[in-house]
Amino acid sequence: SLNNLGNLYSQQQEFTQAKEYFQLAVDRAPGDLNYRLSLANALRDGGDYETAIAHYQAIVEQDPNNIDAHNHWGNALQGMTQYDQAIASYERALALAPEFIAARNNLGAALQELGRYEESIQTYKTALEQRPDYEDAWYNLGNVLRAADRWDQAAIAYRKAIALQPDFADAWNNLGLVLHDRGDMREAIATYRQAIALRANYADAHLNLALSLLMDGDLAQGFA
């Protein structure tokens, strides 16, 4: 079907083609809100936040209880750095479905962007009470704890994410940042190398590794 073709292109991050197929699906079945939601998500992923939001708004006008539309609307608002409005969208989704863990995770990210670290931390902890094996929430909890200079707790959170998903390259890299912050250069170096082993073209991890090597006095490898 057209919608399935759109999903295929979305999975390949080819959002222009995905948008075209989703639009055809919407044109053929204007009342199908799932097709419209898929179109809105492809627009958002392609960076067309304003058009995506117009579609989310149209969905919510027809179905005020559509928690996915509220959640993705919040994601589009985050893409536009409108964090207060994003928080309101996530809170609407959670008011309808308190167990909606993806919306709670996204809420934590928006709170962090506004510097509301304690609220963000509590939001992630609530998500993890609901689902202790949610590696993204552990990772995001690590990010906000690091932002709050709570390095030991951040390291624990990143290690939890890695235990749940050993190939989580971003968690390995950010664990390295915390270890660097703490002055544990040798361990940070090993951690960055693990991130690079998982993603060879990981530019941030390569840069972080070089900085830690230099800080550890290994000028030859640091400047390599």
C-alpha positions in Angstrom: 0.0 0.0 0.0 1.0 3.6 -0.3 1.3 4.0 3.5 3.6 0.9 3.6 5.8 2.4 0.9 5.9 5.6 2.9 6.9 3.7 6.0 9.7 1.9 4.1 11.2 5.2 2.9 10.9 6.7 6.4 12.8 3.8 7.8 15.6 4.6 5.3 15.4 8.2 6.4 14.3 9.2 2.9 11.7 11.6 4.1 11.0 13.5 0.8 9.9 10.2 -0.9 8.1 9.1 2.3 6.1 12.3 2.4 5.0 11.9 -1.3 3.6 8.4 -0.6 1.9 9.5 2.6 0.4 12.5 0.9 -1.0 10.1 -1.8 -2.5 7.9 0.9 -4.1 10.9 2.6 -5.5 12.2 -0.7 -7.1 8.8 -1.3 -8.4 8.5 2.2 -8.7 12.0 3.8 -10.5 10.6 6.8 -7.8 8.1 7.8 -6.1 9.9 10.7 -3.3 7.2 10.8 -2.3 8.2 7.3 -2.3 11.9 8.2 -0.2 11.1 11.3 2.3 9.3 9.2 2.5 12.2 6.8 3.0 14.7 9.7 5.8 12.5 11.2 7.6 12.4 7.8 7.3 16.2 7.5 8.6 16.6 11.0 11.5 14.2 10.4 12.3 16.1 7.2 12.5 19.4 9.2 9.2 20.9 8.0 7.9 21.5 11.5 5.3 24.1 10.7 3.5 21.9 8.1 3.7 18.9 10.4 2.2 20.9 13.3 -0.7 21.9 11.0 -1.4 18.2 10.4 -1.1 17.3 14.1 -3.6 20.1 14.9 -6.0 18.8 12.3 -5.8 15.4 13.8 -6.4 16.6 17.3 -9.4 18.7 16.1 -11.0 15.5 14.8 -9.7 13.3 17.6 -8.9 15.2 20.8 -7.8 12.0 22.6 -5.2 11.1 20.0 -2.2 10.7 22.3 0.3 10.0 19.4 -0.6 13.3 17.8 -0.1 15.2 21.0 3.2 13.5 21.6 4.6 14.0 18.1 3.3 17.6 18.1 5.5 18.1 21.1 8.4 16.6 19.2 7.9 19.1 16.3 7.7 22.0 18.8 11.0 20.8 20.3 12.5 20.8 16.8 11.5 24.5 16.7 13.0 25.0 20.2 9.6 26.0 21.5 10.1 24.0 24.7 7.3 25.5 26.8 4.7 24.6 24.2 6.3 21.2 23.7 5.9 20.5 27.4 2.2 21.4 27.2 1.7 18.9 24.3 3.4 16.1 26.3 1.4 17.0 29.4 -1.8 16.7 27.3 -0.8 13.3 26.1 0.1 12.2 29.6 -3.2 13.5 31.0 -5.0 11.2 28.6 -2.6 8.3 29.2 -0.3 8.5 32.2 1.4 5.2 31.2 2.5 6.7 27.8 6.2 6.3 28.5 7.4 7.8 25.2 5.7 11.1 26.0 7.1 11.1 29.5 10.6 10.5 28.1 10.2 13.4 25.7 8.8 15.6 28.5 12.0 15.0 30.4 14.1 16.1 27.4 12.1 19.4 27.0 12.4 20.1 30.7 16.2 19.6 30.5 16.4 22.0 27.5 14.9 24.7 29.8 17.3 24.0 32.5 14.6 22.6 34.8 17.0 19.7 35.8 15.3 18.5 38.9 11.9 18.2 37.2 13.6 16.5 34.3 15.3 14.0 36.6 12.1 13.2 38.3 10.3 12.7 35.0 12.8 10.2 33.9 12.7 8.4 37.2 8.9 8.1 36.9 9.4 6.7 33.4 11.8 4.1 34.8 9.5 3.2 37.6 7.0 2.3 34.8 9.6 0.5 32.7 12.9 -0.2 34.3 14.4 -1.7 31.1 13.8 1.5 29.1 17.4 2.2 27.9 16.6 5.6 26.3 15.3 6.9 29.6 18.4 5.7 31.4 20.5 7.4 28.7 18.5 10.7 28.9 18.6 10.5 32.7 22.4 10.3 32.4 22.4 13.4 30.2 20.5 15.6 32.6 22.5 14.3 35.6 25.7 15.2 33.7 24.2 18.7 32.9 23.5 19.1 36.6 27.2 18.1 37.4 26.1 14.9 39.2 28.8 12.9 37.5 28.7 9.7 39.6 25.0 9.4 39.2 25.2 10.1 35.5 27.8 7.4 35.1 25.5 4.9 36.8 22.6 5.9 34.5 24.8 5.5 31.3 26.0 2.1 32.6 22.4 1.0 33.1 21.6 2.0 29.5 24.7 0.1 28.2 23.8 -3.0 30.2 20.4 -3.0 28.5 21.8 -2.2 25.1 25.5 -3.0 24.8 25.8 -1.5 21.3 24.4 1.9 22.5 27.3 4.0 21.0 25.9 7.3 22.3 25.7 6.0 25.8 29.4 4.8 25.6 30.5 8.2 24.3 28.6 10.1 27.0 29.9 7.8 29.7 33.3 8.8 28.4 32.4 12.4 28.9 31.5 11.9 32.5 34.6 9.9 33.2 36.6 12.7 31.6 34.8 15.3 33.7 35.8 13.2 36.8 39.4 13.1 35.7 39.3 9.3 35.0 41.2 9.7 31.7 42.3 6.1 31.2 38.8 4.8 31.6 37.4 7.6 29.4 39.8 6.6 26.7 38.8 3.0 26.8 35.1 4.0 26.8 35.5 6.3 23.7 37.3 3.5 21.9 34.3 1.2 22.6 32.0 3.9 21.1 34.2 4.1 18.0 34.3 0.3 17.7 30.5 0.3 17.5 30.4 3.3 15.1 33.6 3.8 13.2 32.6 7.2 11.8 31.5 8.6 15.1 33.1 12.1 14.8 32.3 13.3 18.4 33.8 10.1 19.9 37.0 10.5 17.8 37.3 14.1 19.0 36.6 13.2 22.6 39.1 10.4 22.4 41.8 12.8 21.1 41.1 15.3 23.9 41.4 12.7 26.6 44.6 11.3 25.1 46.1 14.8 25.2 44.9 15.3 28.7 46.5 12.0 29.6 49.8 13.2 28.1 49.7 10.9 25.1 50.6 13.6 22.5 51.5 11.2 19.7 48.1 9.5 19.6 46.2 12.6 20.6 47.4 14.5 17.6 47.3 11.4 15.3 
